[in-house]
């Protein structure tokens, strides 16, 4: 690529993060690391070799050096610190171990490959005090070429391949994840809606929300929060999105997407998705719209879902809202694994006899300080368990649409007007935990 002096190549990474520098001797990895990161953030295999054996050049000490290398990385991850791993990382086993540590600590992992030409590397090597033997330089070049092929299938969150010109103009920006809305309590947190628009309007009315001269207001200055899944199964998905987008536009609501919303977004992008499990209802409603309106609305819904926070940390870290829940060690992180978890839960990859994804009970082992409010898996009653609350009571399946008033921890519910969809296996009943007082409307005899 042609580069001029005024160009800058921006790399934006969420923190905390594991950044793995990959490159052969003479590629400029250590110089690159010192240019962009603090010395305390860089974990160097050479320095670890010097620490354990007094000499970074003696390969005999490599086993102990890499044990220390991985140990320091793990300890920094335990403290949610940025980690820059500086080794050649040309050996696949090293990259796999670094990825294993990242997954274990739910870190996003980015590979930055310094694809410096062999000619440049040989020239740099010849001017060094410590000259690397040429056979080693050639062997590492072959390993680099293999790594360039393998790295794309290894599971990195991001991969950047930089030639020497690009490496010179890179600027790395470490960004706080967009999960901290600056909105103070009190909140009204609404469970999975799934197109149940009439019940949503009834719930807002019961919560004290009013629309006056086109503006939504609450006398207590509350903020509405959706835990996602406005889409699919129910009869008025479009109306639900239009309402919630209006609330957000007026600054009265927040939204975090559910797995059904995410699937709808991918459908609207033209990606290959299966039109089932409720998406067929949403697609039918979109296709029934006037074409002049449908195109613009599809774009707005797509952007609304795409721009939403994957989960939210609120009230000075005392509250977390995530569609399918979140583990304590995930809070504050934005790796691919975390984003999948908050959408789909702790899935095993297997199906239940009813054909639904099998999920582990992550809430059973949650002991975090922050209250986690979630939905995704419909249960008969909202129950506080281990400082978590599931507020999906399966309205679309004939259950209830639930809101949690926070910080009061009071539940407000409305009964579904009818059964809009059948759920294989029915709605689960959780019998452990504390069941707070619930304020309901409708026929309570059918609640459980």
ABEGO torsion letter per residue (X at the ends): XBBBAABBBBBBBBOBBBBBBBEBBGAGAAAAAAAABBAAABBBAAAAAAAAAGBAABAAAAAAAAAAAAAAAAAAAAAGBBBBBBBAGABAAAAAAAAAAAAAAGBBBBBBBBBBBAAAAAAAAAABABBBBAAAAAAAAAAAAAAAAAAAAAGBABBBBBBAAAAAABBBBBBBBBABBBBBOBBBBBBBAGGBAAAAAAAAAAAGBBBBGGBBBBAAGBBBBBAEGABEGBABAAAAAAAAAAAAAAGABBBBBBAAAAAAAAAAAGBBBBBBGGAAAAAAAAAABBAAAAAAAAAAAAAAAAABBABBBBGGGABBBBAAEBBAAABGBABAAAAAAAAAEBBAGBBBAAGBBBBBBAAAABABABBBBBBGBBBABBBBBGGBBBABAGAAAGBBBBBBBOAAGBBBBBBBABBABBBBGEBBBBABEBBBBBBBBEBAAAAX
